Amino acid sequence: MERLEILVSGRVQGVSFRAFTAKKARELNLVGWVTNLPDGRVKIVAQGEKDSLQELLELVKLGPPLAKVSKVNSKWSHALESFDDFSVRYDV
């Protein structure tokens, strides 16, 4: 199992980006979380099969209809944590 951390910049808060990401991740059978960061970016931590993670990465480059993604940084590694599902976090 692989892990993918993604930081998304642009107009990505207040445009249903977290809900979009969570829905797509669940459809791809991924686990992890997505949250808004105080600096206006969105952070995603996802784990699962590499092909599914790659598909999620391509989807978040586009985002939901109201989003305007300007930059995406990603970092691959081996799965580090155990998650039960894919959730939206509000605690950051």
Backbone bond lengths (Angstrom), bond angles and torsions (degrees), N, CA, C in turn:
res aa  C-N    CA-C-N  psi(-1)  N-CA   C-N-CA  omega(-1)  CA-C   N-CA-C  phi
1 M - - - 1.448 - - 1.529 108.85 -
2 E 1.324 115.60 138.44 1.456 122.25 -177.52 1.531 110.55 -106.74
3 R 1.329 114.56 162.73 1.468 121.95 177.44 1.525 107.78 -125.63
4 L 1.328 115.54 138.88 1.449 121.45 177.84 1.524 108.57 -131.57
5 E 1.328 115.83 123.16 1.462 121.34 174.34 1.517 107.28 -106.64
6 I 1.323 115.94 130.83 1.463 121.30 -175.83 1.525 109.16 -129.04
7 L 1.320 116.34 134.53 1.456 122.83 170.90 1.519 107.13 -115.51
8 V 1.343 116.30 124.45 1.454 121.56 -176.28 1.524 108.54 -115.69
9 S 1.333 115.84 127.48 1.463 122.39 179.23 1.520 110.06 -112.58
10 G 1.333 115.31 159.26 1.455 121.58 178.74 1.512 109.34 124.86
11 R 1.332 116.02 -154.20 1.467 119.77 173.85 1.528 106.82 -87.80
12 V 1.344 114.49 86.26 1.466 120.27 -172.85 1.532 112.81 -125.69
13 Q 1.317 117.30 2.57 1.461 120.17 174.86 1.526 108.45 -114.70
14 G 1.326 115.59 142.29 1.456 120.51 -178.67 1.517 113.43 78.15
15 V 1.323 117.14 14.90 1.465 121.91 -179.02 1.530 111.80 -128.37
16 S 1.333 116.68 22.68 1.477 123.66 179.42 1.527 113.25 66.37
17 F 1.323 116.97 26.63 1.462 120.30 -179.30 1.523 111.76 -65.11
18 R 1.330 117.36 -42.16 1.468 119.41 -179.66 1.520 111.14 -64.37
19 A 1.324 117.03 -44.03 1.469 120.44 179.55 1.529 110.88 -63.61
20 F 1.325 116.62 -42.30 1.462 122.08 177.10 1.534 110.26 -58.58
21 T 1.330 116.14 -48.30 1.462 121.29 -178.44 1.525 111.31 -62.45
22 A 1.335 116.50 -46.24 1.466 120.57 -179.51 1.521 110.92 -61.45
23 K 1.328 117.18 -43.01 1.467 120.91 -179.62 1.527 110.50 -62.50
24 K 1.332 116.88 -47.56 1.467 120.35 -179.05 1.536 111.09 -65.25
25 A 1.329 116.82 -41.14 1.467 120.37 179.57 1.527 110.90 -61.89
26 R 1.330 116.58 -43.28 1.474 119.88 179.05 1.519 110.80 -64.42
27 E 1.338 117.08 -40.60 1.465 120.48 177.98 1.531 111.28 -61.59
28 L 1.325 116.21 -29.69 1.464 121.77 -179.84 1.532 112.85 -91.48
29 N 1.336 116.57 7.00 1.474 122.63 179.78 1.523 112.72 60.48
30 L 1.331 115.77 38.34 1.457 121.32 176.96 1.522 109.91 -99.16
31 V 1.311 116.16 157.36 1.460 122.19 175.45 1.522 108.27 -122.65
32 G 1.339 115.75 157.96 1.455 120.33 179.72 1.505 110.76 141.27
33 W 1.342 117.11 -142.75 1.453 120.64 -177.39 1.523 111.68 -160.62
34 V 1.339 114.40 165.64 1.455 122.80 175.74 1.521 107.67 -138.38
35 T 1.339 117.50 143.09 1.464 120.92 179.79 1.521 110.38 -150.60
36 N 1.332 115.63 155.70 1.459 121.50 170.73 1.518 108.29 -82.18
37 L 1.312 116.76 142.11 1.459 122.11 175.07 1.531 109.54 -102.40
38 P 1.332 117.56 152.64 1.469 120.85 -179.30 1.533 113.94 -58.35
39 D 1.331 117.68 -24.65 1.467 120.37 -177.80 1.530 113.35 -86.21
40 G 1.350 117.61 5.77 1.460 121.03 176.99 1.516 114.78 98.15
41 R 1.323 117.67 -8.06 1.462 120.73 177.82 1.525 110.39 -86.42
42 V 1.320 115.47 169.13 1.457 123.33 172.77 1.520 107.28 -116.06
43 K 1.336 116.22 134.58 1.462 121.44 177.09 1.520 109.03 -111.36
44 I 1.329 114.43 135.50 1.461 121.99 179.78 1.521 108.34 -126.42
45 V 1.315 116.36 131.92 1.462 122.53 171.10 1.522 105.72 -122.58
46 A 1.333 115.99 116.88 1.462 120.63 -177.52 1.515 110.08 -130.79
47 Q 1.314 115.33 146.11 1.465 121.47 177.98 1.522 109.50 -134.04
48 G 1.318 114.79 145.40 1.455 120.46 179.35 1.507 110.60 158.65
49 E 1.338 115.18 -155.91 1.462 121.05 179.52 1.530 109.82 -71.67
50 K 1.312 116.13 142.69 1.464 121.09 -174.84 1.530 112.50 -57.83
51 D 1.327 118.27 -42.32 1.466 120.64 -179.41 1.526 111.32 -61.57
52 S 1.319 116.31 -40.43 1.470 120.60 179.24 1.522 110.90 -67.80
53 L 1.319 116.38 -39.87 1.462 120.28 177.50 1.529 110.91 -64.12
54 Q 1.325 116.80 -40.94 1.465 120.69 178.10 1.528 110.49 -62.62
55 E 1.325 116.45 -39.47 1.469 120.22 177.99 1.528 110.83 -65.04
56 L 1.331 117.03 -41.96 1.466 120.08 176.71 1.523 110.49 -60.46
57 L 1.315 116.62 -43.10 1.461 120.83 179.14 1.528 110.81 -57.67
58 E 1.312 117.37 -44.36 1.467 120.60 178.99 1.524 111.15 -65.69
59 L 1.326 117.81 -38.01 1.464 121.26 179.64 1.526 112.20 -66.11
60 V 1.337 117.44 -41.06 1.469 118.80 -178.01 1.526 111.53 -73.82
61 K 1.314 117.69 -18.27 1.470 119.66 174.01 1.526 110.35 -65.92
62 L 1.314 116.69 -26.86 1.461 122.33 177.38 1.522 111.01 -92.76
63 G 1.338 116.68 -45.65 1.452 121.91 -179.68 1.520 112.36 72.67
64 P 1.334 116.22 -178.49 1.466 120.82 177.30 1.532 110.18 -72.70
65 P 1.340 117.56 169.32 1.466 120.89 -174.22 1.535 116.22 -54.00
66 L 1.320 119.71 -37.35 1.461 121.16 -176.41 1.531 113.90 -84.94
67 A 1.311 116.88 -8.55 1.471 120.80 -178.30 1.525 110.82 -80.21
68 K 1.322 114.23 155.36 1.471 120.74 172.20 1.529 106.26 -134.48
69 V 1.317 115.38 96.90 1.458 121.76 -177.80 1.526 108.83 -80.33
70 S 1.337 115.65 125.20 1.461 119.18 179.79 1.531 112.52 -106.30
71 K 1.340 117.25 -25.22 1.462 120.08 -177.61 1.521 109.34 -156.33
72 V 1.327 115.86 141.70 1.462 122.25 176.86 1.523 107.84 -133.53
73 N 1.319 116.41 122.21 1.465 122.57 173.53 1.518 107.53 -110.31
74 S 1.321 116.37 137.29 1.459 119.38 -179.76 1.515 110.72 -135.93
75 K 1.328 114.77 150.76 1.464 121.61 178.97 1.519 108.07 -138.45
76 W 1.328 115.93 124.85 1.459 122.73 179.88 1.528 110.13 -97.81
77 S 1.329 115.58 145.40 1.459 121.34 173.35 1.526 108.14 -160.08
78 H 1.317 115.77 -179.48 1.464 120.13 173.99 1.522 108.48 -79.70
79 A 1.323 116.63 151.84 1.462 121.59 179.65 1.520 109.74 -55.69
80 L 1.338 116.04 130.20 1.462 121.26 -176.33 1.521 113.93 -109.53
81 E 1.322 116.25 -27.07 1.461 120.59 -173.83 1.517 109.85 -124.21
82 S 1.315 114.87 170.74 1.452 121.02 175.60 1.525 108.44 -113.12
83 F 1.316 116.68 120.63 1.463 122.52 178.02 1.520 108.90 -117.93
84 D 1.333 116.17 147.64 1.462 120.66 177.74 1.521 112.22 -85.95
85 D 1.340 116.08 -30.48 1.452 120.77 -176.18 1.521 109.49 -157.48
86 F 1.314 116.89 -166.84 1.459 121.24 175.12 1.518 107.24 -111.24
87 S 1.326 116.33 123.40 1.455 120.02 -173.88 1.525 112.94 -126.55
88 V 1.323 114.70 162.62 1.450 122.41 172.59 1.524 106.31 -98.21
89 R 1.315 116.40 125.56 1.482 120.91 178.92 1.510 109.28 -101.94
90 Y 1.325 114.79 143.05 1.461 121.77 179.94 1.522 111.32 -119.57
91 D 1.335 118.16 7.98 1.461 121.78 -169.00 1.514 115.10 -97.21
92 V 1.320 119.55 2.40 1.467 120.55 -178.17 1.507 109.95 -96.81
